[in-house]
Amino acid sequence: MRLKNIISLTAIFLVCSYLYAQPSLDTLLILVNKDNSMLITAQSLLETRKLDARTGLTPSNPEVEFGYMWGNPVDIGNKIDFAITQSFDFPTAYSSRSKLAKINRQQAELEYKATRQAIYLKARQVWIEQVYLNKVESFYTGRLDYALTVFKGFERKLETGEANRLQLNQARMKVMALENEVSLLRREFSKNKAEILSLTGNYELRILDTIFPASVPIIFDSILLQYKESYLNRLYQVEIEKKAKEVDVVFNQKLPKLKAGYYSESILNTKLQGIQAGITIPLWGNARAVNTAKANLAYAEADAEGYWQHQQNKLKNMYEQWVYLHERVTDLDQMLAVANDEALLRRAMDAGEISLTEYFYESDFYFQNIINLLQFKKEMFLLEAELRKVYY
């Protein structure tokens, strides 16, 4: 009894920790794995396809026939016929169908894993997008708060004659411009929130993080090898195996079919009984089926080759773009580390060292570089997530 209480308390503690801790990327992935509707549907489809792959592997049902015929005239008696027969495909057909069923199950599992991998990638990208939005919002709201302070300060200075109407209008226009930017940003928040809800089964997860995940070095040759073994590429290879096995299945279907059974006949107080055997002669049925199956195999091979060539080119372009973004992020980080920051500009304006116009110009230039840096970082991390999706 004590053990049960400990287990219950532990479960309650874990649930509370999960609900009240600040959400992390792991929290999002746990919710996705548990409640994502596409993933739940994919899991159900996987089980259905596994069951479906096991059908048709046994011989057809046996047949039982019974006949009772009255004699006319009555003197000749009645005739009774009875037969039990079983039809069989050629023995090698069952082996080839069984191997094909195994490939179909493997294909279903790979499709499920590829779907799950794509959903996990989407979750990571939505997380990165939200971190970016949170970070940008913090900069915009900070600037808006200070712009309001400046505007109110110039309202007071206008009353005392220390400022003119032009300066006040400049401050007002800056406030309006920043309010518009914040309003547009809210729309992006709403769009990303909808993405999160669709991923978590309508569970509202508030992501408050403002720190991007740590960047991971990308080695192109290693990524290429991982993609070669990825679920999607393996799906194309399994499709080739499937089409090759279908050639065997179709060929075995052209082989003679067998029939065997028991037969009895009773008439005039005489009973005859024995066995029946039969064989089909494959002359016309499925005459071109093997050629069609071979053509499907050739198409699957060409399709797999085309997919891998396209994938290689896509990965190369993504990697080159990632390298470019990585360099831009490094350069901007270094530049902003030594540039005059917002606080210095504010102190200079408050001390009268620079005018309001100069402050707005310099701070806008500095701020735009910060936003550019965040955009570059976001795009870099989104690309990095996609390049590394084969590890998920």
C-alpha positions, 0 to 999 in steps of 0.5 A: 500500500505504501508503494502505491502511495509513493507511485501516486505522489510521484505521478502527481509531482511529475504532472504538476512539474509539467503543467507549471514549469516554463514551457521548453522545446521538450515540452512542446515535443511531448505535447506533439507526440501525445496530442497531435492529430496528424500523428494520431491519425498516422499511428492508426493508419500504420496499424490498419496497413499492418493488418491489411498486409497480412490478408490474402496470405492463406489459401482460399476457403474450401468448398463443400457441395451436396446434391440430392436428386429424386429418381423418376420412376421411383424404382431407380432410387435417389442419387446423392452427391457429396464433395469437399474440395480445396483450391491452391495456388502454386506453392511458391506463390505463398512464399512470394506473397508473404515476402511482399507483405513483409515489405508492405509492413516495412513501408508502412512503418517508414511512412509513419516515421517520415510523417512523425519526423516532418511533424517534429521538424515543424514543431522545432521551426514553430518554436524558433519562430516564437523565440524570434517573435518574443525577442523582436517584441521585447525590442519593439516594446522597449523602444515604444516605451522610451518613445512615449517617454520622449513624446511626453517630455517634449509635450512638457518642454513645449509648454515651457518653450524649451521645444518646438512643435516640429520636435513634438510632431517628430516624437509623435510620429515615432510613437505611431510608427512603433505602435504600427510595428507592434500591431503588425507583430501581434498578427505574426503572434496570432499566426504562430499561435494557430500553428502551435495549437494545430501541433498540440491538439488545441493545447494552448502552450505559451512559449516565453523563451527569448533565447535561440537554441545553441547552434550545431556545426553542420558538416555537409558530407555527414548530413548527406550520409544521414539523408542517404539513410533517412526514412524518405530515401529508404522509402524509395528503396523499399518501393523498388524492393516492393516492385521487384517482389511484385514481379515474383508475385505476378509470375507465380500467379501465372503458374498452374493452380491446383485443386484436390478433394474428396468426392462420393456418389450414391445411387441404386444402393451403390456408393462410389467415393474417391479423390478429386484432383485438378490443375489449371492450364495458364494459357491466357490469364494475366498474359501481360501482367509480368511485363507490366510489373517489370515496367513498374519496377523500372519506373520505381528505380528511375523515380528513386534515382531522380528523388536522390538527385533532387535531394542532393541539390536541395541539400547543397543549396540549403547548406550554402545558404546556411553558411552564408547566414552563419557568416552574416550572423557572425559579422553582425554580432561582432559589429554590434558588439563594438557599436554605440548602443541605444543607451549611449544614444539616449544619454547623448540626447538627454545631455543635449549632445545630439538632436532628436532628429539625430537620435532617431536616425542613429537609433533607427540605424542601430535598431534595424541592424539588431532586427536584421541580426535576429532575422538572420539568426531565425533563418539560420536556425530554421535551415539548421533544423531542416538540415538536421531533421534526419536526426529527429 
